[in-house]
Amino acid sequence: MIQRKTTQCSLILNAVQALHTHPSADEVYAYLHATKPTISRATVYRDLNRLAEEGKIKRVEITSSATRFDYRLDDHYHFKCLGCGCVYDVNQEEVKGLPIISDAKGLAITGFDVVFKGYCPKCQHK
């Protein structure tokens, strides 16, 4: 089935790109609802998943946290603050000591998610 591009879908994509915070669906909804009170939470959830399936945004699944969405499509690392819960990009070519998979046991690896945990500068000063 061919899906048409909707105005809401464009708004949601623009919100993820504008927020730069790896927002959850609830955060995207709150951001949009402030200026577009007619947008529904269900539309935001549905279109975020659709955009991820189409490869226009990336789904970032972090343990014990709501799924977040990233406007960056390249493989890169993330940092989650244990204080405020914010997720940041870690811009680094490679992490020393990260093991290379030498025996994938027949798995077809298509990507990776690496999440560092700690405290952001703001939470370190609390």
Contacts in CASP RR format, 6 or more apart in sequence:
PFRMAT RR
TARGET T0000
AUTHOR 0000-0000-0000
METHOD contacts of the structure
MODEL  1
MIQRKTTQCSLILNAVQALHTHPSADEVYAYLHATKPTISRATVYRDLNR
LAEEGKIKRVEITSSATRFDYRLDDHYHFKCLGCGCVYDVNQEEVKGLPI
ISDAKGLAITGFDVVFKGYCPKCQHK
3 50 0 8 1.000
6 47 0 8 1.000
8 39 0 8 1.000
8 43 0 8 1.000
8 47 0 8 1.000
9 47 0 8 1.000
9 50 0 8 1.000
9 51 0 8 1.000
11 32 0 8 1.000
11 36 0 8 1.000
11 39 0 8 1.000
12 28 0 8 1.000
12 32 0 8 1.000
12 43 0 8 1.000
12 44 0 8 1.000
12 47 0 8 1.000
12 48 0 8 1.000
12 51 0 8 1.000
13 51 0 8 1.000
13 56 0 8 1.000
13 57 0 8 1.000
15 23 0 8 1.000
15 28 0 8 1.000
15 31 0 8 1.000
15 32 0 8 1.000
16 23 0 8 1.000
16 28 0 8 1.000
16 48 0 8 1.000
16 51 0 8 1.000
16 57 0 8 1.000
16 69 0 8 1.000
16 70 0 8 1.000
16 71 0 8 1.000
17 71 0 8 1.000
18 31 0 8 1.000
19 27 0 8 1.000
19 28 0 8 1.000
19 31 0 8 1.000
20 71 0 8 1.000
21 27 0 8 1.000
21 86 0 8 1.000
21 87 0 8 1.000
22 60 0 8 1.000
22 68 0 8 1.000
22 69 0 8 1.000
22 70 0 8 1.000
22 78 0 8 1.000
22 86 0 8 1.000
22 87 0 8 1.000
22 88 0 8 1.000
22 89 0 8 1.000
23 31 0 8 1.000
23 68 0 8 1.000
23 69 0 8 1.000
24 65 0 8 1.000
24 66 0 8 1.000
24 67 0 8 1.000
24 68 0 8 1.000
24 69 0 8 1.000
25 41 0 8 1.000
25 44 0 8 1.000
25 45 0 8 1.000
25 48 0 8 1.000
25 66 0 8 1.000
25 67 0 8 1.000
25 69 0 8 1.000
26 41 0 8 1.000
26 66 0 8 1.000
28 44 0 8 1.000
28 48 0 8 1.000
28 69 0 8 1.000
29 39 0 8 1.000
29 41 0 8 1.000
29 44 0 8 1.000
32 39 0 8 1.000
32 44 0 8 1.000
33 39 0 8 1.000
48 57 0 8 1.000
48 69 0 8 1.000
49 59 0 8 1.000
51 57 0 8 1.000
51 69 0 8 1.000
52 58 0 8 1.000
52 59 0 8 1.000
52 69 0 8 1.000
55 73 0 8 1.000
57 69 0 8 1.000
57 70 0 8 1.000
57 71 0 8 1.000
57 73 0 8 1.000
58 69 0 8 1.000
58 70 0 8 1.000
58 71 0 8 1.000
58 72 0 8 1.000
58 73 0 8 1.000
59 67 0 8 1.000
59 68 0 8 1.000
59 69 0 8 1.000
59 70 0 8 1.000
60 67 0 8 1.000
60 68 0 8 1.000
60 69 0 8 1.000
60 70 0 8 1.000
60 78 0 8 1.000
60 87 0 8 1.000
60 113 0 8 1.000
61 67 0 8 1.000
61 68 0 8 1.000
61 113 0 8 1.000
62 68 0 8 1.000
62 78 0 8 1.000
62 80 0 8 1.000
62 87 0 8 1.000
62 113 0 8 1.000
62 115 0 8 1.000
63 115 0 8 1.000
65 80 0 8 1.000
65 85 0 8 1.000
65 87 0 8 1.000
68 87 0 8 1.000
70 89 0 8 1.000
72 89 0 8 1.000
75 111 0 8 1.000
75 112 0 8 1.000
76 89 0 8 1.000
76 90 0 8 1.000
76 91 0 8 1.000
77 89 0 8 1.000
77 90 0 8 1.000
77 92 0 8 1.000
77 95 0 8 1.000
77 114 0 8 1.000
77 115 0 8 1.000
77 116 0 8 1.000
78 87 0 8 1.000
78 88 0 8 1.000
78 89 0 8 1.000
78 90 0 8 1.000
78 113 0 8 1.000
78 114 0 8 1.000
78 115 0 8 1.000
78 116 0 8 1.000
79 87 0 8 1.000
79 88 0 8 1.000
79 89 0 8 1.000
79 90 0 8 1.000
79 115 0 8 1.000
79 116 0 8 1.000
79 117 0 8 1.000
79 118 0 8 1.000
79 120 0 8 1.000
80 86 0 8 1.000
80 87 0 8 1.000
80 88 0 8 1.000
80 115 0 8 1.000
80 116 0 8 1.000
80 117 0 8 1.000
80 118 0 8 1.000
81 87 0 8 1.000
81 88 0 8 1.000
81 118 0 8 1.000
81 119 0 8 1.000
81 120 0 8 1.000
81 123 0 8 1.000
82 117 0 8 1.000
82 118 0 8 1.000
82 119 0 8 1.000
82 123 0 8 1.000
83 118 0 8 1.000
83 119 0 8 1.000
83 120 0 8 1.000
83 123 0 8 1.000
84 120 0 8 1.000
84 122 0 8 1.000
84 123 0 8 1.000
86 120 0 8 1.000
87 115 0 8 1.000
88 120 0 8 1.000
90 116 0 8 1.000
95 114 0 8 1.000
98 114 0 8 1.000
101 109 0 8 1.000
END
